Amino acid sequence: MRKFSLITAAILALLSGLAAILPERSTEADAKAQDDARKLAEKSASSEQVNWMLVKDDALEKVAIWDGDGALIYPPPKGMVPLRLDLSEDTLLELARVQRSANPVAWSAFRGSPHHILNCRKEPAVCLVYHRETFEEALSLQSGGLPVPPKTVSGVLAFLAFVSLIAAKFTPCVPSKDLSQKTRLQVFPDRYVAVYGGKEVPLTERDLKVLTTLQDRDGNVVTKDELYNAAWGRDFMPNSRALDQHVITLRRKLDPNKSQPALIETVRGIGYRLVPA
């Protein structure tokens, strides 16, 4: 029975991954992407303004903008945008092909990543790269609407989830030999995920930079300026409310039920520190 449960869980995880990279469509998702594309196109004459718009939106990670003749407007030449907003030449060529083929709008996975989705459109000529989970969270906060996988995949996932639950019910429960592993924070930069409280949590690029910067200090205090430099870039003027709000969101994401010991501690007037497990 245990073998059956493991096989079922593996199939469920595989199909969940496939559903995650399928193009997702909803009225709310289309509306947000259209609004973002319009605002960015209006600001495209000023790289600084585009940079600032991207920094303020945790869900929107990268963007490419072209003019009416197909000439690239944003990002400008290297060195004029923060590194996290830059795009390689190969990626820009790939995005340009997708944008030209969009009719009139195309949703897809971004470079095969299950955590990033791409929205390209003809008018304005823009490609937007969103962090999938943060994008869905933003839509949920706005209107309660989420992009959802196709019904066929959703039905299969629901059925397998039910089977997994039944199988797990009859699988002997073996206590963990090291309970500290459940509360220890583990960060996997290549996968953009963290494991905390025994659960895998998807991370945005900024989440990842905040957590790795805190981890590198091994429990010592990291100032707000240092966190801004690491996660927002040196080109942007610090805004304490933006950082504080981001930390609040990150705490909620890592431990939504507040069932674990405090992980990120506020050091009033200075910054934050990661509490050792």
Phi, psi and chi 1 to 4 in degrees:
 res  aa     phi    psi   chi1   chi2   chi3   chi4
   1 MET       -  -37.7 -178.7   62.5   72.8      -
   2 ARG   -63.3  -40.6 -178.0 -179.2  -57.3  166.3
   3 LYS   -62.3  -41.8 -177.5  177.0  179.8 -179.0
   4 PHE   -60.4  -41.9  173.4   77.2      -      -
   5 SER   -63.7  -41.8  179.3      -      -      -
   6 LEU   -66.2  -40.6  -70.3  173.6      -      -
   7 ILE   -64.5  -43.5  -67.8  173.5      -      -
   8 THR   -62.3  -42.9  -56.3      -      -      -
   9 ALA   -62.3  -39.3      -      -      -      -
  10 ALA   -65.5  -42.3      -      -      -      -
  11 ILE   -63.2  -41.9  -65.9  173.0      -      -
  12 LEU   -61.6  -43.3 -179.4   59.1      -      -
  13 ALA   -63.3  -39.5      -      -      -      -
  14 LEU   -63.9  -47.0  174.7   60.4      -      -
  15 LEU   -68.2  -32.8  -71.8  177.9      -      -
  16 SER   -62.4  -40.9  -63.7      -      -      -
  17 GLY   -64.1  -40.4      -      -      -      -
  18 LEU   -64.1  -41.2  -69.6  173.6      -      -
  19 ALA   -64.5  -32.7      -      -      -      -
  20 ALA   -67.2  -29.2      -      -      -      -
  21 ILE   -99.0   -3.3   64.4  173.6      -      -
  22 LEU   -69.5  145.3  -72.6  172.4      -      -
  23 PRO   -57.2  133.9  -21.8   31.9      -      -
  24 GLU  -115.6  137.4  -62.5  179.2  -30.2      -
  25 ARG  -132.6  138.8  -58.0  -61.4  -58.1  -85.8
  26 SER  -160.5  160.5   75.6      -      -      -
  27 THR   -59.7  -42.0  -57.7      -      -      -
  28 GLU   -66.0  -42.2  -66.9   84.5   -0.4      -
  29 ALA   -63.8  -46.0      -      -      -      -
  30 ASP   -61.3  -40.4  -74.4  -21.6      -      -
  31 ALA   -65.6  -42.8      -      -      -      -
  32 LYS   -65.4  -45.1  173.7  170.9  170.0   51.6
  33 ALA   -62.6  -40.4      -      -      -      -
  34 GLN   -64.5  -42.7 -178.4  177.6    0.9      -
  35 ASP   -66.0  -43.1 -172.3   53.2      -      -
  36 ASP   -61.7  -44.8  -71.2  -19.0      -      -
  37 ALA   -62.2  -42.7      -      -      -      -
  38 ARG   -62.9  -47.5  177.3 -176.7   57.8   79.4
  39 LYS   -64.1  -42.5  -69.9  177.7  179.4  177.3
  40 LEU   -65.7  -40.2  -72.5  162.5      -      -
  41 ALA   -63.5  -37.7      -      -      -      -
  42 GLU   -65.6  -30.2  -70.5  174.2   -7.9      -
  43 LYS   -96.5    3.5  -55.7  -68.5 -174.7 -177.9
  44 SER   -64.2  -18.9   59.7      -      -      -
  45 ALA   -70.6  -18.2      -      -      -      -
  46 SER  -121.5  107.8  170.0      -      -      -
  47 SER   -59.6  -36.3  -62.0      -      -      -
  48 GLU   -62.7  -40.6  -69.0   77.5   10.5      -
  49 GLN   -69.0  -38.3  -68.5 -171.5   41.1      -
  50 VAL   -64.0  -44.1  175.1      -      -      -
  51 ASN   -54.6  -47.1  -68.6  -13.5      -      -
  52 TRP   -65.5  -38.8 -178.9 -120.5      -      -
  53 MET   -62.7  -39.3  -71.8 -178.9   65.3      -
  54 LEU   -69.1  -37.9  -69.1  171.4      -      -
  55 VAL   -65.5  -34.2  166.1      -      -      -
  56 LYS   -76.4  -18.9  -69.7 -167.1  -62.3 -179.5
  57 ASP  -109.8  106.4 -170.7  -21.0      -      -
  58 ASP   -64.5  -27.8  -73.8  -24.3      -      -
  59 ALA   -76.6  -33.6      -      -      -      -
  60 LEU   -92.2  110.4 -174.7   55.7      -      -
  61 GLU   -99.2  -36.0  -64.9 -162.9  -10.9      -
  62 LYS  -146.9  159.3  -63.0 -179.8 -173.5  -66.3
  63 VAL  -151.8  148.6   63.6      -      -      -
  64 ALA  -129.4  134.8      -      -      -      -
  65 ILE  -130.2  134.9  -52.4  172.2      -      -
  66 TRP  -120.2  156.1  -64.2  -93.1      -      -
  67 ASP   -88.1 -176.0   64.1   17.9      -      -
  68 GLY   -63.5  -22.0      -      -      -      -
  69 ASP   -93.7    2.4  -62.5  -37.1      -      -
  70 GLY    87.0    8.5      -      -      -      -
  71 ALA   -83.2  137.7      -      -      -      -
  72 LEU   -69.0  128.4 -175.6   68.5      -      -
  73 ILE  -101.6  -42.3  -57.5  174.5      -      -
  74 TYR  -141.0  137.7 -173.3   95.4      -      -
  75 PRO   -75.9  151.0   25.9  -34.1      -      -
  76 PRO   -74.6 -177.4   28.5  -34.5      -      -
  77 PRO   -52.5  150.4  -26.3   34.8      -      -
  78 LYS   -55.7  146.0  -69.4 -173.7  176.8 -179.1
  79 GLY    97.8  -13.5      -      -      -      -
  80 MET  -104.0   -1.8  -62.3  179.5   66.3      -
  81 VAL  -132.4  154.7  -64.0      -      -      -
  82 PRO   -59.6  150.8  -22.3   32.4      -      -
  83 LEU   -57.5  -37.9  -70.2  176.7      -      -
  84 ARG   -69.1  -18.6   81.4  166.9 -169.7   85.8
  85 LEU   -95.3   -7.5  -57.0  178.9      -      -
  86 ASP   -72.9  157.4 -159.6    4.0      -      -
  87 LEU  -132.5  136.7  -71.0  164.1      -      -
  88 SER   -69.7  161.6   68.4      -      -      -
  89 GLU   -61.3  -39.9  -68.6 -175.4    8.5      -
  90 ASP   -62.3  -42.1  -72.1  -16.1      -      -
  91 THR   -65.9  -40.9  -58.5      -      -      -
  92 LEU   -63.1  -39.5  -75.0  171.1      -      -
  93 LEU   -64.7  -40.8  -71.6  173.4      -      -
  94 GLU   -64.1  -44.0  179.3 -178.0  -23.1      -
  95 LEU   -64.8  -38.4  -67.6 -177.7      -      -
  96 ALA   -61.9  -39.2      -      -      -      -
  97 ARG   -64.9  -42.8  -73.9 -165.3  -64.6  -89.8
  98 VAL   -65.2  -41.5  175.7      -      -      -
  99 GLN   -64.4  -40.5 -171.1  -83.2  -35.8      -
 100 ARG   -67.7  -29.3  -72.7 -165.7  -62.7  -91.4
 101 SER   -90.1   -9.7   63.2      -      -      -
 102 ALA   -63.1  134.8      -      -      -      -
 103 ASN  -144.4   85.6 -172.1   26.3      -      -
 104 PRO   -90.8  -12.0   32.9  -34.0      -      -
 105 VAL  -132.5  140.6  179.8      -      -      -
 106 ALA  -131.0  130.6      -      -      -      -
 107 TRP  -107.5  140.3  -73.0   92.0      -      -
 108 SER  -162.2  172.6   64.2      -      -      -
 109 ALA   -72.3  153.3      -      -      -      -
 110 PHE  -100.7  109.4  176.9   63.7      -      -
 111 ARG    53.9   35.8  -49.1 -146.7   74.8  171.5
 112 GLY    78.3    3.4      -      -      -      -
 113 SER   -82.1  128.5  168.1      -      -      -
 114 PRO   -72.0  -12.0   27.3  -34.7      -      -
 115 HIS   -99.8    0.2  -61.3  -63.8      -      -
 116 HIS  -133.5  135.8  -65.3   84.3      -      -
 117 ILE  -121.0  150.6   52.3  176.4      -      -
 118 LEU  -117.2  134.4  174.5   65.6      -      -
 119 ASN  -125.3  116.4  175.4  -94.5      -      -
 120 CYS  -118.9  147.5  -68.3      -      -      -
 121 ARG  -146.0  157.3   57.2 -170.1   57.3 -121.9
 122 LYS   -75.8  -41.8  -69.6  -77.5 -169.6 -178.4
 123 GLU  -137.8  113.3 -177.4   60.6   39.0      -
 124 PRO   -69.9  163.2   27.6  -35.0      -      -
 125 ALA   -78.2   89.0      -      -      -      -
 126 VAL  -140.1  143.7  172.5      -      -      -
 127 CYS  -120.5  130.4  -80.1      -      -      -
 128 LEU  -117.3  132.5  -50.5  167.9      -      -
 129 VAL  -109.0  116.3  179.1      -      -      -
 130 TYR  -108.4  147.1  -69.6  102.4      -      -
 131 HIS   -78.7  118.9 -173.3  -88.4      -      -
 132 ARG   -57.2  -52.0 -179.7  178.7 -179.9  -86.9
 133 GLU   -66.8  -39.0  -70.6   81.5    1.8      -
 134 THR   -69.6  -35.0  -50.1      -      -      -
 135 PHE   -62.3  -46.6 -178.6   62.6      -      -
 136 GLU   -63.2  -40.1  -68.2  178.6   -9.3      -
 137 GLU   -62.8  -40.3 -176.8  177.6  -55.8      -
 138 ALA   -64.4  -40.6      -      -      -      -
 139 LEU   -65.0  -39.2  -67.7  178.1      -      -
 140 SER   -63.2  -41.4  179.7      -      -      -
 141 LEU   -67.4  -33.4  -69.5  173.2      -      -
 142 GLN   -74.2  -47.3  -73.4  176.6    5.3      -
 143 SER  -143.6    1.1   63.1      -      -      -
 144 GLY    80.2   -0.1      -      -      -      -
 145 GLY   -97.7  137.1      -      -      -      -
 146 LEU  -125.4  144.8  -67.4  175.6      -      -
 147 PRO   -63.9  135.3  -15.2   27.5      -      -
 148 VAL  -123.0  149.4  -65.7      -      -      -
 149 PRO   -65.1  161.2  -18.0   30.1      -      -
 150 PRO   -54.4  151.1  -25.3   33.1      -      -
 151 LYS   -61.0  -35.6  -69.0 -177.6  179.2  179.5
 152 THR   -61.2  -48.3  -57.5      -      -      -
 153 VAL   -65.5  -41.5  176.4      -      -      -
 154 SER   -59.7  -41.4  -62.0      -      -      -
 155 GLY   -64.1  -44.3      -      -      -      -
 156 VAL   -61.2  -44.6  172.9      -      -      -
 157 LEU   -62.2  -42.0  -68.1  178.1      -      -
 158 ALA   -62.9  -42.6      -      -      -      -
 159 PHE   -63.3  -45.9  172.1   75.4      -      -
 160 LEU   -66.2  -35.0  -72.9  175.3      -      -
 161 ALA   -62.0  -41.1      -      -      -      -
 162 PHE   -63.8  -44.8  173.6   76.7      -      -
 163 VAL   -61.6  -41.1  173.1      -      -      -
 164 SER   -61.6  -41.5  -65.3      -      -      -
 165 LEU   -63.1  -43.3  -72.5  173.0      -      -
 166 ILE   -63.6  -44.5  -62.7  -60.1      -      -
 167 ALA   -63.4  -41.3      -      -      -      -
 168 ALA   -64.1  -30.6      -      -      -      -
 169 LYS   -63.7  -31.7 -177.6  176.8  179.3   63.4
 170 PHE  -101.9    8.2  -65.9   98.3      -      -
 171 THR   -94.4  126.3  -57.9      -      -      -
 172 PRO   -56.7  138.1  -21.6   31.5      -      -
 173 CYS   -91.1  120.5 -179.8      -      -      -
 174 VAL  -105.5  117.2 -179.9      -      -      -
 175 PRO   -60.0  145.7  -19.7   30.8      -      -
 176 SER   -69.1  139.1  172.8      -      -      -
 177 LYS   -75.6  -24.6  -66.7 -177.9  180.0  179.7
 178 ASP  -131.7   92.4 -177.1    6.5      -      -
 179 LEU   -65.5  -21.6  -64.4  178.4      -      -
 180 SER   -65.2  -23.1   65.7      -      -      -
 181 GLN   -62.7  -28.0  -70.0  -69.4  -20.7      -
 182 LYS   -71.9  -29.5  -71.3 -171.7  175.3 -178.4
 183 THR  -100.7   -8.7   57.6      -      -      -
 184 ARG   -75.1  133.3 -176.1  177.9  -57.5  159.9
 185 LEU   -81.0  128.6  173.9   69.5      -      -
 186 GLN  -124.4  131.2  -63.9  175.4  -74.2      -
 187 VAL  -116.7  131.6 -179.5      -      -      -
 188 PHE  -118.4   90.0  -59.5   91.2      -      -
 189 PRO   -57.1  -38.2  -23.3   34.2      -      -
 190 ASP   -65.8  -26.4  -67.6  -17.4      -      -
 191 ARG  -102.9   -4.9  -64.4  167.4   50.0 -153.4
 192 TYR    57.0   44.6  -80.1   82.4      -      -
 193 VAL  -138.6  158.5  -63.3      -      -      -
 194 ALA  -127.6  152.8      -      -      -      -
 195 VAL  -116.3  122.1  175.5      -      -      -
 196 TYR  -147.4  134.6 -175.3   62.5      -      -
 197 GLY    64.6   26.4      -      -      -      -
 198 GLY    78.3    7.3      -      -      -      -
 199 LYS  -121.4  144.1  -63.3  179.7  179.8  179.3
 200 GLU   -87.3  130.1 -173.7  171.1  -80.4      -
 201 VAL  -122.3  122.7 -179.7      -      -      -
 202 PRO   -69.7  144.0   24.3  -32.5      -      -
 203 LEU  -121.4  147.2  -57.9  174.0      -      -
 204 THR   -82.2  170.3   65.3      -      -      -
 205 GLU   -61.7  -37.7 -172.3  167.5   -7.7      -
 206 ARG   -71.1  -39.0 -172.6  167.6  -64.6  145.7
 207 ASP   -55.2  -46.9  -68.5  -21.6      -      -
 208 LEU   -60.8  -43.3 -176.9   62.6      -      -
 209 LYS   -68.4  -38.3  -70.9 -179.1  178.6  178.6
 210 VAL   -63.4  -48.2  168.6      -      -      -
 211 LEU   -66.3  -43.2  -76.5  177.4      -      -
 212 THR   -68.0  -34.2   53.3      -      -      -
 213 THR   -65.2  -42.4  -57.9      -      -      -
 214 LEU   -66.0  -41.3  -68.8  169.1      -      -
 215 GLN   -62.5  -39.2  -90.5 -165.8  -33.3      -
 216 ASP   -62.3  -24.2  -70.4  -16.4      -      -
 217 ARG   -86.2   -4.7  -69.3  -59.4  179.7   84.9
 218 ASP    53.3   48.0 -163.0   23.3      -      -
 219 GLY    92.6   -8.3      -      -      -      -
 220 ASN   -83.9  161.6  -67.3  -41.6      -      -
 221 VAL   -72.4  137.0  179.6      -      -      -
 222 VAL  -112.3  126.3 -177.8      -      -      -
 223 THR   -70.7  161.5   67.3      -      -      -
 224 LYS   -63.4  -39.6  -71.0 -173.9  175.3 -176.1
 225 ASP   -59.8  -41.3  -76.4  -13.8      -      -
 226 GLU   -65.4  -39.1  -70.4  173.1  -47.8      -
 227 LEU   -68.1  -37.7  -73.4  169.7      -      -
 228 TYR   -62.9  -44.9  -92.0  111.3      -      -
 229 ASN   -61.2  -38.0  -71.5  -19.5      -      -
 230 ALA   -75.0  -41.7      -      -      -      -
 231 ALA  -102.9  -25.6      -      -      -      -
 232 TRP  -107.5  -27.7  -86.4  -98.9      -      -
 233 GLY   102.5  152.4      -      -      -      -
 234 ARG   -72.4  -14.3  -64.1  176.7 -178.3  -87.9
 235 ASP   -80.3   -4.0  -64.0  -24.3      -      -
 236 PHE  -116.1  137.8  -58.2   98.6      -      -
 237 MET   -70.4  128.8 -174.5  173.6  -64.7      -
 238 PRO   -58.4  142.5  -24.4   34.6      -      -
 239 ASN  -131.9  102.8  179.1  -32.5      -      -
 240 SER   -57.3  -33.1   60.4      -      -      -
 241 ARG   -66.9  -37.2  -69.2 -175.7   60.6 -170.6
 242 ALA   -63.9  -45.2      -      -      -      -
 243 LEU   -66.3  -46.9  174.9   59.8      -      -
 244 ASP   -59.7  -43.5  -65.8  -18.5      -      -
 245 GLN   -65.4  -37.6 -175.6   59.3   48.1      -
 246 HIS   -66.0  -39.8 -168.3   83.5      -      -
 247 VAL   -65.1  -40.7  170.5      -      -      -
 248 ILE   -59.1  -46.2  -69.4  171.1      -      -
 249 THR   -63.9  -39.2  -58.1      -      -      -
 250 LEU   -67.0  -41.6 -176.0   54.9      -      -
 251 ARG   -59.2  -44.6  -74.9  171.1  175.5  155.5
 252 ARG   -65.4  -36.6 -173.6 -176.1  -54.9  123.8
 253 LYS   -67.6  -41.3 -176.9 -177.4  -64.8 -173.6
 254 LEU   -73.7  -34.5  -69.2  167.4      -      -
 255 ASP  -142.3   72.4 -172.1   15.5      -      -
 256 PRO   -61.3  -28.2   19.7  -31.2      -      -
 257 ASN   -97.5    3.2  -60.9  -39.3      -      -
 258 LYS    52.9   42.2  -61.6 -176.1  178.6  179.2
 259 SER   -94.3   -7.0   58.7      -      -      -
 260 GLN  -111.0  161.0  -55.6  -63.9  -31.8      -
 261 PRO   -59.2  154.9  -20.8   31.7      -      -
 262 ALA   -54.2  133.7      -      -      -      -
 263 LEU  -104.7  -49.5  176.9   64.7      -      -
 264 ILE  -107.1  115.7  -57.4  174.9      -      -
 265 GLU   -99.8  134.1 -178.9 -177.9   87.9      -
 266 THR   -82.5  127.8  -58.7      -      -      -
 267 VAL  -106.5  100.3 -178.5      -      -      -
 268 ARG   -53.4  128.7 -169.9  174.1  -64.0  -82.7
 269 GLY    82.0   -6.3      -      -      -      -
 270 ILE  -123.5  -58.9  -59.1  176.5      -      -
 271 GLY   173.1 -134.4      -      -      -      -
 272 TYR  -140.9  159.7  -63.4   91.4      -      -
 273 ARG  -141.3  151.6   65.0 -176.8  -73.3  -92.0
 274 LEU   -90.7  123.8 -154.5   60.1      -      -
 275 VAL   -78.1  121.8 -179.4      -      -      -
 276 PRO   -61.3  147.2  -20.2   31.8      -      -
 277 ALA   -68.9      -      -      -      -      -
